[in-house]
Amino acid sequence: MSIAESFERTQLAYADGERRPLFGYLASLCSYGALVGVATAVGRHRGTRLPQRFTPDDIILLALATHKSSMLLTKSSITSVLRAPFTRFEEPAGASEVKETVRGHGVRHAVGELVTCPFCSGVWIAGALTAGLVLAPRATRLVTTALSAVAVSDWLHLAYDAARK
C-alpha cells in the first residue's frame, strides 16, 4: 500500500464520514516545522547562542503580545481582509470583532481554522516572537512592548465600559 493510500485510509477511518482536512493539517504542521527549521538554521549560521533563560519581563511581554497578536489576526474586523479567502463573514461580534465561519476544503479549510482560532494561531505567533527574541531581541522587545501595551489598553477600555453600566 502506498503512503497516499495509507493516508487516505487513515483519513476515512478518522473522520467517519465527516469532511476533516487532515491533509491540510499535515501541510500546516509541516509548514510550522519548516519555519522552526529555518529559524534554527539562521541562528546556527549567525552563531547565535540560545539564552540560558528568558527573564520574567520577557515572558510577560511574550504572553501579552501573543494574546493581542492572535486576537488581531483571528477576530479583528480590520484584519478580515487577510482571512477573507478562507472564511465567510457571519456577523459583528462586538468590540471591533467579527464572527466568521471557515470555508473550503483541505488546505484552505485548515488555514481557515488557523486564522480564525486564537488558540491555534497563538502557537505560531509565540513561536515567531520567541525566535525573534533569540535572533533579534531589541526589535522583538520593541514589538512585544507595543502589542502588550495595546492588550492592556484594550482590557482597560473594557473595564471602563463595564464600570459605566
C-alpha positions as CSV (number, residue, x, y, z in Angstrom):
1,M,0.0,0.0,0.0
2,S,1.4,3.4,-0.9
3,I,1.8,6.3,1.6
4,A,-1.0,8.2,-0.2
5,E,-3.4,5.2,0.1
6,S,-2.5,4.7,3.7
7,F,-3.1,8.3,4.4
8,E,-6.5,8.2,2.6
9,R,-7.5,5.1,4.6
10,T,-6.4,6.8,7.9
11,Q,-8.4,9.9,7.0
12,L,-11.5,7.9,6.2
13,A,-11.3,5.9,9.4
14,Y,-10.6,9.1,11.5
15,A,-13.4,11.2,10.0
16,D,-16.1,8.5,10.0
17,G,-17.8,10.1,7.0
18,E,-17.2,13.8,8.1
19,R,-15.1,16.0,6.0
20,R,-12.0,16.7,8.0
21,P,-9.0,18.4,6.4
22,L,-6.3,16.1,7.7
23,F,-4.1,16.7,4.7
24,G,-4.4,20.5,5.4
25,Y,-3.5,19.9,9.0
26,L,-0.4,17.9,7.8
27,A,0.6,20.7,5.5
28,S,0.2,23.2,8.4
29,L,2.3,21.1,10.7
30,C,5.0,20.7,8.0
31,S,5.0,24.4,7.4
32,Y,5.4,25.2,11.1
33,G,8.2,22.6,11.3
34,A,9.9,24.1,8.3
35,L,9.7,27.6,9.7
36,V,11.2,26.4,13.0
37,G,13.9,24.7,11.0
38,V,14.7,27.9,9.0
39,A,14.9,29.9,12.3
40,T,17.2,27.3,13.7
41,A,19.4,27.3,10.6
42,V,19.6,31.1,10.6
43,G,20.6,31.2,14.3
44,R,23.2,28.5,13.8
45,H,24.6,30.3,10.7
46,R,24.9,33.5,12.6
47,G,26.4,31.8,15.6
48,T,23.5,32.9,17.8
49,R,23.5,31.2,21.2
50,L,20.3,30.4,23.0
51,P,19.8,32.3,26.2
52,Q,20.2,30.4,29.4
53,R,16.7,31.6,30.3
54,F,14.2,34.3,29.5
55,T,13.5,36.9,32.1
56,P,10.1,37.2,33.7
57,D,9.6,40.5,31.9
58,D,10.3,38.8,28.5
59,I,7.8,36.1,29.4
60,I,5.1,38.6,30.4
61,L,5.7,40.6,27.2
62,L,5.6,37.4,25.1
63,A,2.3,36.3,26.7
64,L,0.6,39.7,26.3
65,A,1.9,40.2,22.8
66,T,0.9,36.7,21.7
67,H,-2.6,37.2,23.1
68,K,-3.0,40.6,21.3
69,S,-1.5,39.4,18.0
70,S,-3.6,36.3,18.0
71,M,-6.8,38.3,18.6
72,L,-5.8,40.8,16.0
73,L,-5.2,38.1,13.4
74,T,-8.3,35.9,14.2
75,K,-11.0,38.3,15.3
76,S,-10.3,41.9,14.4
77,S,-12.5,43.5,11.7
78,I,-9.6,45.3,10.2
79,T,-7.7,42.1,9.5
80,S,-10.7,40.4,8.0
81,V,-9.2,41.1,4.6
82,L,-6.4,38.6,5.5
83,R,-9.0,35.9,6.5
84,A,-11.5,36.5,3.7
85,P,-10.0,33.9,1.3
86,F,-10.6,31.3,3.9
87,T,-13.7,32.4,5.8
88,R,-17.2,33.8,5.4
89,F,-18.4,36.8,7.4
90,E,-21.3,35.9,9.7
91,E,-21.9,38.9,12.0
92,P,-20.2,41.6,14.1
93,A,-19.1,40.2,17.5
94,G,-18.6,43.4,19.4
95,A,-15.5,45.4,20.4
96,S,-14.3,45.6,16.8
97,E,-14.5,41.9,16.3
98,V,-16.3,39.7,13.8
99,K,-17.7,36.2,13.8
100,E,-16.7,34.2,10.7
101,T,-17.0,30.6,9.6
102,V,-14.4,28.6,7.8
103,R,-15.0,27.7,4.2
104,G,-13.4,25.4,1.6
105,H,-11.8,22.0,1.9
106,G,-8.3,20.6,2.5
107,V,-5.5,23.1,3.0
108,R,-7.9,26.1,2.5
109,H,-10.1,24.8,5.4
110,A,-7.1,24.1,7.6
111,V,-5.7,27.6,7.0
112,G,-9.2,29.0,7.7
113,E,-9.2,27.2,11.1
114,L,-5.8,28.5,11.9
115,V,-6.6,32.2,11.1
116,T,-9.9,32.1,13.0
117,C,-8.7,30.4,16.1
118,P,-6.7,32.5,18.6
119,F,-5.6,29.4,20.4
120,C,-4.3,27.8,17.2
121,S,-2.6,30.9,15.8
122,G,-1.1,31.7,19.2
123,V,1.3,28.8,18.9
124,W,2.6,30.1,15.6
125,I,2.8,33.7,16.9
126,A,4.5,32.7,20.2
127,G,7.0,30.6,18.2
128,A,7.8,33.6,15.9
129,L,8.1,36.0,18.8
130,T,10.3,33.6,20.7
131,A,12.5,33.1,17.7
132,G,12.6,36.9,17.4
133,L,13.8,37.2,21.0
134,V,16.7,34.9,20.2
135,L,17.6,36.3,16.7
136,A,16.6,40.0,17.0
137,P,16.0,40.7,20.7
138,R,15.9,44.5,20.6
139,A,13.4,44.7,17.7
140,T,11.3,41.9,19.1
141,R,11.1,43.6,22.5
142,L,10.0,46.8,20.8
143,V,7.2,44.9,19.0
144,T,6.2,42.9,22.1
145,T,6.1,46.0,24.2
146,A,3.8,47.8,21.8
147,L,1.5,44.9,21.4
148,S,1.4,44.3,25.2
149,A,0.5,48.0,25.8
150,V,-2.3,47.7,23.3
151,A,-3.6,44.5,25.1
152,V,-3.6,46.2,28.5
153,S,-5.2,49.2,26.9
154,D,-8.0,47.0,25.5
155,W,-8.7,45.5,28.9
156,L,-8.8,49.0,30.4
157,H,-11.3,50.1,27.8
158,L,-13.5,47.1,28.5
159,A,-13.2,47.7,32.3
160,Y,-14.1,51.3,31.8
161,D,-17.2,50.4,29.7
162,A,-18.3,47.8,32.2
163,A,-17.9,50.4,35.1
164,R,-20.1,52.9,33.3
165,K,-23.1,50.5,33.1
